[in-house]
Amino acid sequence: MDDYGKIFTEDALGKLFPPTRADEFFDALFGDANEGAYDIKLAYRGKAANQLNFELELHERPGRCLVCNLTYGLPEVFSRHPIINIKGLAGEIVSLLGIKADCADWKLGSTNSISKSLHAIPLRITLK
């Protein structure tokens, strides 16, 4: 792991994107957090040139079904949803490096199906 891996530990990522955020998201969507099919976890995937790579991992909840048709449209939804707040998340990530948030751009990639119970949405933060 690169030097940024020492900054973006599992604990730090859990503080940046707490496990409760998925419940808040589903509560806003459905009026009941228990209706959600997955939990969301932020994972650091490394640095390449001036780009930091993360993933929003979608972990299937017990007794639920994480199907592709539920997750393929999520990058567009997540990029605009105020509870998920990708813009704010990217700013917090960059601030951990001691860089002003306006010195970075972010982009969500397409949903990847890792397994039946795990999908991932890439989050790329480009430092200017």
N, C-alpha and C positions, 0 to 999 in steps of 0.2 A: 504494500500500500504506500502511496506517496505521502509527503509531509502533511498534506491537507487531511489525510485520514486520521491524524492525531487530533485535529480540530473537530472533524465531523464524526465523532464517536456515536455509538448507538444511543447513549444517554443524551448527548447534545441534540441529535436528530429528533429524539422523542420530545424534547422541550420545544424545538422549532415547530414540529408538527405532532402535537399530542394525540394519543389514541382516542381521546374523547371527541376529536374533530369529526370523525366519521359519524358518530352518533348525532352530533349537532347538524351535520349535513342531511342525514336521513330524517331527522325530526323536522327540519325545514321543508324537505321534499314531500314527505308522506304524513307528517303530523305524529309520527311514532318512530323512534330510533330503532325499535325492534324489527321494523320492516326492511331494514337494510340487508343486502346479500353479502356484504364484505366489510372488512376493516381495512383502513388505509394506513400504511407505514412508509415513512420517508427513508430511503436508503442512499448512501453515497456510493458512487461507482467509479470515481477517479477523476483525474485531470488530464486534459490533452491540450497542449499549447495554451491558449487563453480561455479555455472552456472548462467549466466544472460540470460533471455529469452526475445526476441523481436519478432516482426512480421513485415514483409513487407506486408502491406495491399494493395490490388489491388482493387481500387474503379472504378466501371464502369463509363465511361464518358457518358454524355447525348447523346442519339441517337446512341450509340454504343452497342455492345453485348459482354459481358464478358462470354465467353463459356469455358468450362473445357478444351477442346482440345487446346485452346490458352494458358492456364495457367499451365497445368501439367508439361510441359517440362521446365518451367522457372527456377526452382532451379538450374539446370545445366547451363543454359544460364547466369543467374545472377551471379553465382559463378565465371565465367570467364570474364564477360563483363567489359571492362575498365571504362565505364561511370557509371555503377552501383557500381563497385569497392567495393565489399563486404569486401575484405581483408583490404582495407584502412578504410572503415567504422568501422569495428571491432576494428582496431587500435585506431581510434578516440574515440570510445566508452570507451575503456579501459583507454585511457589517461585521460579522465574526472575523473577517479577514482584515478589518481596519480600513476598508474601502467604502467610499460613499456609494449608496445604492444607485444613484443616477449614473454610475460608471459601469453599468451592466445592463445587458438585455437578456431576456429569457424566452424560452420556447418549449412548449410541450410537444412531444412526438406522438406517433400513433401507438395505440395500445398493442402490447405484445402478449400473446398467450404463452406463458411459461409452462403451465400444466393446467389440468382441469380445475384445480383449486387456487391457482396463483396467476394473476395477470399483472403486467407492469406498464406504467406510462412513463417514458423518459422525460426528464426535465433537464434541459441544457441551459446553463447560465454562461453567457459570454461576457468576459471582462473586457472593458474598453481600455 
